[in-house]
Amino acid sequence: MKVATVRQFRVGFFLPASGESVPLEAKRELFFALTDAIRSLMKRRRLSEESVVADFEKARAARRRR
C-alpha cells in the first residue's frame, strides 16, 4: 500500500490491484469498509452520486484551465 500526500498531508492511499504485496482477502475487506464509509458519509451529507461526479468534473475543468 502506498500513501498519497499533498503538501505533507495524507490525502489517500493507493492499494495495488495486482501483485502479491497485499492478500486478496485484505483488499476485499478494505474495499467493503471504504465503500461503506463513503456511502454513510454521502448519506449524512445528503449527497447523490450525480452531484459528486458533477463536482469532480467541475474541479477537473478548472484544473485544466490553469
N, C-alpha and C positions, 0 to 999 in steps of 0.2 A: 504494500500500500504506500502511496506517495501523498504527502501533504502539500496542498496548494496554498501559497501565501501571496498576499498583496501588501506591499509596504510593511512587511514583517507581521501582518495579522493573518491568522489562519482563516481561510475563506472556504475551504473544502478539501476534498481528497480525491485521489484517483485510485480506483481499485482495478487492476488489470483484468480484462475479460478472459484472458487465456494465460496459460503457463501454470506452473505448479507452485508458485510462491504462496498462494492462499488457497486452502482447501475449498472445494466446490460447496460443501455444506455451509461453511462460514460465509462465503459470498452470498448464498441464498438467504441465510438468516439476516445478514446485513441489508440486503436488498429489501426484504419484507419489513424490517424495522424502519428503514429510511422512508419507504413509501407510506407506511402507516403514520409516521411522524409528519410527513408533508401533507398527507390527506387531512390529518387532525388540525394542523396549523391553518390550512386553507379553509376548513370548515369554521374554525373560530373567527377567522378574519372575513368570513363570507366572501371568499374569492372563488371565481369559477376558473376552470382550465382555460377558457377562451380569454378571460381578462389577463391571466398570467402570460399567455402566449402573445397577446397584443402588446402588453407592456414590454416584453422581451424584444419584440420586433421593433418597437419604437426606440428602445435603447440601442439596438443594433444599427438602425438607420442613423441615429445621432452620432454614433461612433464612426460610421463610415464617412460622415461629412467632415470630420476633423482632419 
